[in-house]
Amino acid sequence: MAHQVSFTAETMALQRALESARPEGTRLFTDPFAVSFLSRPLWLAAEVARVPVVGGLVARLYDAVVSGPRASAVAGTKLIDDTVVEAVRDGVGRVVLLGDGFDSRAWRLAELPGSRGGGSGSAGTQEAKVAAVRGVEPVGELRFLPVDFEVDDLEMSLRAAGLGASAS
């Protein structure tokens, strides 16, 4: 049975792709993998956003139609990036991102070598993520943890994946 991909995960990837399309020096982060997670219509929007001169119109149009989420998503991505990097630098050896959707930190944050992490979320979204990054090695050790937060026991799922509190 084919699993459905999360709409939220895809729109978050679009917002990271739009931020990544901004001129270097003005963007808060770069996510080269974000466009890989997009369906064709959103991929086209992200590609147009990379075109000099007219590219900025895509983000402005998005903001005019759906005000608020992009700024929040971009700020949240930067905050989580910085928090994860700081935690790993401070000696945290394991990071689990809950409901991580199409998050690509395991591939794009160079500061993660030696860390161990996992991402949890819907099976369909994780299948699509794995397919999109096939052949690209994550920076640290990565485990996927398909979890339905409304049904599954998170603690049991973490233990089964070797990511429980007692795991080394």
BELKA-V9077 format. One record per backbone hydrogen bond with DSSP energy under -1.0 kcal/mol. NH is the residue of the N-H (numbers start at 1). CO is the residue of the C=O. If there is no record, write none. Layout:
BEGIN
NH	CO
NH	CO
END
This chain:
BEGIN
10	6
11	7
12	8
13	9
14	10
15	11
16	12
17	13
18	14
19	15
20	16
21	17
22	19
26	23
34	31
36	33
37	34
38	35
43	39
44	40
45	41
46	42
47	43
48	44
49	45
50	47
51	48
54	52
55	51
57	54
58	55
60	56
61	57
62	58
63	59
64	60
65	61
66	62
72	68
73	69
74	70
75	71
76	72
77	73
78	74
79	75
80	76
81	77
82	78
83	79
84	80
85	81
86	82
87	83
88	84
89	85
90	86
91	88
92	87
95	116
97	118
100	120
103	100
107	104
108	104
109	105
112	109
115	112
116	93
117	141
118	95
119	143
120	97
121	145
126	122
127	123
128	124
129	125
130	126
131	127
132	128
133	129
136	133
139	106
141	115
143	117
145	119
147	121
151	148
152	148
157	153
158	154
159	155
160	156
161	157
162	159
163	158
167	164
END
